[in-house]
Amino acid sequence: PLDHRLHIKEMGWSTACGGDTDPTAAPAAPAVADTPGRNIVVASNKQWESREPWRIYADTKSSTGLRNVIEVLVDRDPVTMDLVPMLATSWEQIDDLTWRFTIRDGVKFHDGSSVTAEDVAHSINETWAESNAWTTRAFMSSQITAEVAGDLLVDVKTEEKDPIVPSRMYFQGVWSEAQFTQDRATWNVSPIGTGPYTIVDDDPLVLNLEINPDWWGDQAALEFDTVQFVYRPEDAVRLGAVQTGEAHIGTWVSADSCRAATDIEGIDCRSAPSVETMFMKMDLRYGTDAGTVMADKRVRLGMRLAVDFQTIID
């Protein structure tokens, strides 16, 4: 899908503010877009269902802005879509059922504690646990578990062969195990992560973030000291928020609003392919009509050869 975003022309973009992510309008906020300095306001189309950090995988009701707070093991280059290191600096398959991830050294949580292999293994096990039944499991093939393999080493295991485990780790956020086990209520609304921004408050209609001065990444790349996401469900309201100066950016506007914005002085609209990655799973289980057919390698190969991937990409 195309991600249409309105923005005030002078603002430009911050890579730290990426994120895509209805039903009742929030009260209007005071005009803030003319505030000088390194502050930005984004009008979002979805109300936050919660801020539980496992939702960073792209839950449309919770992911907006959250990936600036909770970082993943493996990220994607937004241009090439190649997997790139984030909290994991490298990964390798050590046997048919095990992938080993090396965790970045020296990373601190927002509370100043160090990220450990135990934190990472805990986050993985909770994210994919059958007992939690979190919707991330929709992106799983066979059951995923993790165990500590060294000071900064974590082994991710699957019950059956899974060649795309690193791709699944794009959905894997890392949070503080101590907060999860000792202060679960706070974890739900103000999770402790490692990202370039921290959550300031627990307002359900506004997400206020401020810069993390101890972020392990390139501080110079962060264009803003504060980032505010406001909830504006109606398309026209998000357009109006940018037009009146309530917000600098309005995300996920319709194509009609995108075209209308080009006629408004000082406002621009940019469109780009979404970085969302889709998974398709073939049911290989014997004993079912689909499974019995798909279990035949010749059928799977025929499907593979029948799809014109290059045309789809183009």
Secondary structure as GFF3:
##gff-version 3
##sequence-region A 1 314
A	DSSP	beta_strand	2	8	.	.	.	ID=ss1
A	DSSP	three_ten_helix	15	17	.	.	.	ID=ss2
A	DSSP	beta_strand	39	44	.	.	.	ID=ss3
A	DSSP	three_ten_helix	53	57	.	.	.	ID=ss4
A	DSSP	three_ten_helix	66	68	.	.	.	ID=ss5
A	DSSP	beta_strand	74	76	.	.	.	ID=ss6
A	DSSP	beta_strand	83	85	.	.	.	ID=ss7
A	DSSP	beta_strand	88	95	.	.	.	ID=ss8
A	DSSP	beta_strand	98	103	.	.	.	ID=ss9
A	DSSP	alpha_helix	117	128	.	.	.	ID=ss10
A	DSSP	three_ten_helix	135	139	.	.	.	ID=ss11
A	DSSP	beta_strand	144	150	.	.	.	ID=ss12
A	DSSP	beta_strand	153	158	.	.	.	ID=ss13
A	DSSP	alpha_helix	165	168	.	.	.	ID=ss14
A	DSSP	three_ten_helix	169	171	.	.	.	ID=ss15
A	DSSP	alpha_helix	177	182	.	.	.	ID=ss16
A	DSSP	alpha_helix	184	189	.	.	.	ID=ss17
A	DSSP	beta_strand	197	199	.	.	.	ID=ss18
A	DSSP	beta_strand	206	211	.	.	.	ID=ss19
A	DSSP	three_ten_helix	219	221	.	.	.	ID=ss20
A	DSSP	beta_strand	226	231	.	.	.	ID=ss21
A	DSSP	alpha_helix	235	244	.	.	.	ID=ss22
A	DSSP	beta_strand	249	251	.	.	.	ID=ss23
A	DSSP	alpha_helix	255	261	.	.	.	ID=ss24
A	DSSP	beta_strand	267	273	.	.	.	ID=ss25
A	DSSP	alpha_helix	289	294	.	.	.	ID=ss26
A	DSSP	alpha_helix	297	306	.	.	.	ID=ss27
A	DSSP	alpha_helix	309	313	.	.	.	ID=ss28
###
